[in-house]
Amino acid sequence: MGLLINLALLLVGFVFLIKGADIFVDGASDTARKFRVPKMLIGLTIVSFGTSAPELAVSIQSILSGKGDILLGNVIGSNILNILLILGLSALVGTLHVNTATVKKEIPVLILITIAFTVVLSDKIFGLGENLFTRQDGIILLLFFCVFIYYLFGMANRKTGAENEVTEKKSVKKETSKTEKVAEAKTEKVAEIKTEKDAEAKKEADEEGEVNLVKAVLMVVFGLVGIVFGSDLVVKGASEIAATFGVSQRIISLTIVALGTSLPELVTSVIATRKGEYDIAIGNIVGSDIFNIGIVAGLPVALLGGVGGSAFSVVDIAALVISPIVLYFFARRGHRIGFKKGIAFLLLFVVYYGYVIMGSFA
């Protein structure tokens, strides 16, 4: 009976986590739109936070509960699952097309921050005593994440500038054409643009007018309450299940907790692939993994203090590092991740989690 209750607590906790994150994102997006916050900024902050909110909430709750292994297992397991399982399944749904910037910049950043994470967790290898994930380590990872965000903003600004430059060149070219036709065309174009701008402005005004600020703020509040309540149930349920079966919190966090908190990424990537939105499918995973290390692991530890990391094996750390490296070489070759590469990801997933599960019975 106790096991069933704990399983129910875990399931209810995941429901509150995921639904709370969904409500929070909707409320935060509406609030941002009401105050005319740029969509790019919303995407980089609110959406990224929303899909990783379950992991972050579980991490904070695990530190407050004195269960640091759940924090680290959640991050390590989620990052491995995101690449090997979620991208593997997405590639079975449809061939993923990877753009050049993702191959040359975003994935290397993920590899770099992953290596930094493993280094700060490997004190024993460097003769620095027991493996500890300290407040200083958390600050280092936060700095890596800040550099990544700075790069994203810079890339978005450069893209906007390039688009404006192309538009200006087209305008200049039109001005040097035949006089009467140009004058007539420009008059029509100006009228058309004015009409389009008026329509767009009206649409934005209508959207802003439709946003109920009180409702949006309440959604943010209730969403956060759901996230906090759900994370508490997940940590308690996972801890009790581990105790019932006599397995470590490492095993539970690498498997059940990591899978449960990665459900938003799973749904987002598979649906995005089916719709042909490959940038979202790949970007969701790469961005989420970077967010997991920089914010989900780094922020709680930087604010609340360090945790131990000795429960995790060399194989866990190796799988964490190898996963993004394999992703890089798969994406680099042909800039496509198709059915065969998806199968390869899933085979690696089975091998690693076979090791984890078999180890729990040893």
C-alpha positions in Angstrom: 0.0 0.0 0.0 2.9 2.3 0.9 4.4 1.8 -2.5 1.1 2.5 -4.3 0.8 5.8 -2.4 4.3 6.8 -3.2 3.8 6.0 -6.9 0.6 8.0 -6.8 2.4 10.9 -5.2 5.1 10.8 -7.9 2.5 10.7 -10.7 0.4 13.5 -9.2 3.6 15.5 -8.7 4.6 15.1 -12.4 1.1 16.3 -13.4 1.3 19.4 -11.2 4.9 20.1 -12.5 4.0 19.9 -16.2 0.6 21.5 -16.0 2.0 24.2 -13.7 4.8 25.0 -16.1 2.3 25.1 -19.0 0.0 27.6 -17.1 3.0 29.6 -16.1 4.3 30.0 -19.6 0.9 31.1 -20.9 0.5 33.6 -18.2 4.0 35.0 -18.5 3.7 35.2 -22.3 0.4 37.1 -22.0 1.9 39.5 -19.4 5.0 40.1 -21.5 2.8 40.8 -24.6 0.7 43.2 -22.6 3.8 45.2 -21.9 5.1 44.8 -25.5 8.1 42.7 -24.6 9.8 41.5 -27.8 8.9 38.0 -28.9 12.5 37.1 -29.2 13.1 37.9 -25.6 10.0 35.9 -24.6 11.4 32.9 -26.5 14.8 33.1 -25.0 13.6 33.5 -21.4 10.0 32.5 -20.7 9.8 29.5 -23.0 13.2 28.2 -22.1 12.4 28.5 -18.4 9.0 27.0 -18.9 10.2 23.7 -20.5 12.9 23.4 -17.9 10.8 24.6 -14.9 10.1 21.0 -13.7 13.8 20.2 -13.5 14.6 23.6 -11.8 11.8 23.1 -9.2 13.0 19.6 -8.4 16.6 20.8 -8.0 15.6 23.5 -5.6 13.4 21.2 -3.6 16.0 18.5 -3.4 18.6 20.9 -2.0 16.1 22.2 0.6 15.3 18.6 1.5 19.0 17.6 1.8 18.8 15.2 -1.1 21.5 16.5 -3.4 21.8 13.3 -5.3 18.4 13.9 -6.8 19.5 17.3 -8.1 22.6 15.9 -9.9 20.8 12.8 -11.1 18.0 14.8 -12.5 20.3 17.0 -14.5 22.6 14.2 -15.7 19.7 11.9 -16.5 17.6 14.6 -18.2 20.5 15.7 -20.5 21.3 12.1 -21.5 17.6 11.4 -22.1 17.1 14.6 -24.1 19.7 13.6 -26.7 19.6 9.8 -26.8 15.9 9.2 -26.2 14.1 12.3 -27.4 16.2 13.1 -30.4 16.3 9.4 -31.2 12.5 9.2 -31.2 12.2 12.5 -33.1 14.5 11.2 -35.8 12.2 8.1 -36.2 9.2 10.5 -36.7 11.0 12.5 -39.5 14.5 13.5 -40.7 15.8 16.4 -38.6 17.5 19.1 -40.6 20.2 20.9 -38.6 21.3 24.4 -39.6 24.9 25.5 -39.8 24.8 27.8 -36.7 23.6 25.0 -34.5 26.4 22.7 -35.7 29.2 25.3 -35.5 28.1 27.2 -32.4 25.2 25.9 -30.2 26.3 22.3 -30.0 29.9 23.2 -29.3 28.7 25.5 -26.5 26.7 22.5 -25.1 29.8 20.3 -25.2 31.9 23.0 -23.5 29.5 23.6 -20.6 29.0 19.8 -20.2 32.8 19.3 -19.9 32.9 22.2 -17.4 30.1 20.5 -15.4 32.0 17.2 -15.3 35.2 18.9 -14.3 33.7 20.6 -11.3 32.1 17.3 -10.3 35.4 15.4 -10.5 37.4 16.7 -7.5 38.6 13.2 -6.6 40.3 12.8 -10.0 42.3 16.0 -9.5 43.3 15.1 -6.0 41.0 17.6 -4.3 39.3 15.2 -1.9 35.7 14.0 -2.2 33.5 15.0 -5.2 31.6 18.1 -4.2 29.4 20.4 -6.2 30.1 23.7 -4.4 28.6 27.2 -4.5 31.7 28.4 -6.5 31.1 25.6 -9.0 27.5 26.8 -9.4 28.7 30.3 -10.1 31.1 29.1 -12.8 28.2 27.3 -14.6 26.0 30.4 -14.3 28.7 32.4 -16.0 28.9 29.9 -18.9 25.1 30.2 -19.3 25.3 34.0 -19.2 27.9 33.9 -22.1 25.5 31.7 -24.1 22.6 34.1 -23.5 24.8 37.0 -24.6 25.6 35.1 -27.8 21.9 34.4 -28.5 21.0 38.1 -28.1 23.9 39.1 -30.4 22.9 36.6 -33.0 19.3 37.8 -33.0 20.4 41.5 -33.3 22.8 40.6 -36.2 20.0 38.8 -38.0 17.6 41.7 -37.5 20.3 44.1 -38.8 21.0 42.0 -41.9 17.3 41.8 -42.7 17.0 45.6 -42.4 20.1 46.1 -44.7 18.5 43.8 -47.4 15.3 45.8 -47.2 17.2 49.1 -47.5 19.1 47.8 -50.6 15.9 46.7 -52.3 14.5 50.2 -51.7 17.5 51.9 -53.1 17.4 49.7 -56.2 13.8 50.5 -56.8 14.5 54.2 -56.6 17.0 54.0 -59.5 14.4 52.5 -61.9 12.3 54.2 -64.6 10.8 57.4 -63.2 7.1 57.2 -63.9 6.8 53.5 -63.3 8.8 53.8 -60.2 6.8 56.7 -58.9 3.6 54.8 -59.6 4.9 51.5 -58.1 6.3 53.3 -55.1 3.0 55.0 -54.5 1.2 51.7 -54.7 3.8 50.0 -52.5 3.7 52.7 -49.9 -0.1 52.4 -49.8 0.2 48.7 -49.5 2.9 48.8 -46.8 0.9 51.4 -44.9 -2.2 49.2 -45.1 -0.2 46.2 -43.9 1.4 48.1 -41.1 -2.0 49.5 -40.1 -3.4 46.0 -40.1 -0.4 44.6 -38.1 -0.6 47.5 -35.6 -4.4 46.9 -35.3 -3.7 43.2 -34.7 -1.1 43.8 -32.0 -3.4 46.4 -30.4 -6.3 43.9 -30.5 -4.0 41.2 -29.0 -2.9 43.6 -26.2 -6.5 44.6 -25.7 -7.6 41.0 -25.4 -5.0 40.2 -22.8 -6.5 40.3 -19.3 -3.6 41.4 -17.1 -5.2 40.3 -13.9 -5.9 36.8 -15.4 -2.3 36.6 -16.8 -0.7 37.4 -13.4 -3.0 34.9 -11.6 -1.9 32.3 -14.2 1.7 33.1 -13.4 1.0 32.7 -9.6 -1.0 29.5 -9.9 1.5 28.1 -12.3 4.3 28.7 -9.9 2.3 27.2 -7.0 1.7 24.1 -9.1 5.4 23.8 -10.0 6.5 24.1 -6.3 3.8 21.7 -5.0 4.5 19.2 -7.8 8.3 19.3 -7.2 7.8 18.6 -3.5 5.6 15.6 -4.3 8.1 14.3 -6.9 11.1 14.5 -4.5 9.2 12.9 -1.6 7.7 10.2 -3.8 11.1 9.4 -5.5 12.9 9.3 -2.1 10.3 6.9 -0.6 10.3 4.6 -3.7 14.1 4.4 -3.5 13.9 3.5 0.2 11.1 0.9 -0.5 13.2 -0.9 -3.1 16.5 -0.4 -1.4 18.0 1.4 -4.4 19.9 4.7 -4.3 18.5 8.1 -5.0 21.0 8.2 -7.9 19.1 5.4 -9.6 15.7 6.9 -9.1 16.8 10.4 -10.1 18.6 9.1 -13.3 15.5 7.2 -14.4 12.1 8.0 -13.1 12.7 11.7 -12.1 14.7 12.5 -15.2 12.1 10.9 -17.5 9.2 12.7 -15.8 10.8 16.1 -15.8 11.8 15.7 -19.5 8.3 15.1 -20.7 7.8 18.7 -21.9 10.9 18.4 -24.1 9.7 15.0 -25.4 6.3 16.4 -26.4 7.7 19.6 -27.9 10.4 17.9 -30.0 8.3 15.1 -31.4 5.4 17.5 -32.3 7.8 20.0 -33.8 9.4 17.3 -35.9 6.0 16.1 -37.2 5.2 19.7 -38.2 8.5 20.2 -39.9 9.8 22.7 -37.3 13.2 21.2 -37.2 14.9 24.3 -35.6 12.5 24.0 -32.7 13.0 20.3 -32.3 16.8 20.5 -32.2 17.0 23.9 -30.5 14.6 22.8 -27.8 17.0 19.9 -26.8 20.3 21.8 -27.2 18.9 24.9 -25.4 17.3 22.8 -22.6 20.5 20.8 -22.0 22.5 24.1 -21.7 19.8 25.5 -19.4 19.8 22.4 -17.3 23.5 22.7 -16.5 23.7 26.5 -16.2 20.5 27.2 -14.4 18.9 24.0 -13.1 22.3 22.8 -11.6 24.1 26.1 -11.3 21.5 28.5 -9.9 20.2 26.5 -6.8 23.7 25.5 -5.8 25.0 29.1 -6.2 22.2 30.4 -4.0 21.6 27.6 -1.5 24.9 26.0 -1.1 26.8 22.9 -2.4 25.9 19.2 -2.5 27.9 15.9 -2.7 28.5 14.2 -6.0 30.3 11.0 -5.0 27.3 8.8 -5.8 27.7 9.1 -9.6 30.0 6.7 -11.5 32.5 7.3 -14.2 30.0 5.7 -16.6 27.4 8.3 -15.7 29.8 11.2 -16.4 31.1 9.5 -19.6 27.5 9.1 -20.9 26.8 12.8 -20.1 29.9 14.0 -22.1 29.6 11.5 -25.0 26.0 12.2 -25.8 26.5 15.8 -27.1 29.7 14.8 -28.8 27.8 12.1 -30.8 25.1 14.6 -31.5 27.8 17.0 -32.9 29.2 14.4 -35.3 25.8 13.1 -36.4 24.6 16.7 -37.1 27.8 17.7 -38.8 27.6 14.9 -41.3 25.1 16.0 -43.9 23.4 18.4 -41.4 20.7 15.8 -41.1 19.7 13.3 -38.4 17.6 10.6 -40.0 16.2 7.2 -39.2 19.6 5.3 -38.9 21.1 8.0 -36.6 17.9 7.9 -34.6 18.3 4.1 -34.1 21.9 4.7 -33.1 20.8 7.2 -30.4 18.2 4.8 -29.1 20.8 1.9 -29.0 23.1 4.1 -26.9 20.2 4.9 -24.7 19.4 1.2 -24.1 23.1 0.4 -23.4 23.5 3.2 -20.8 20.2 2.6 -19.0 20.7 -1.1 -19.2 23.9 -0.5 -17.2 22.1 1.8 -14.7 19.2 -0.6 -14.1 21.5 -3.7 -13.9 23.7 -1.8 -11.5 20.8 -1.2 -9.2 20.4 -4.9 -8.6 24.1 -5.5 -8.0 
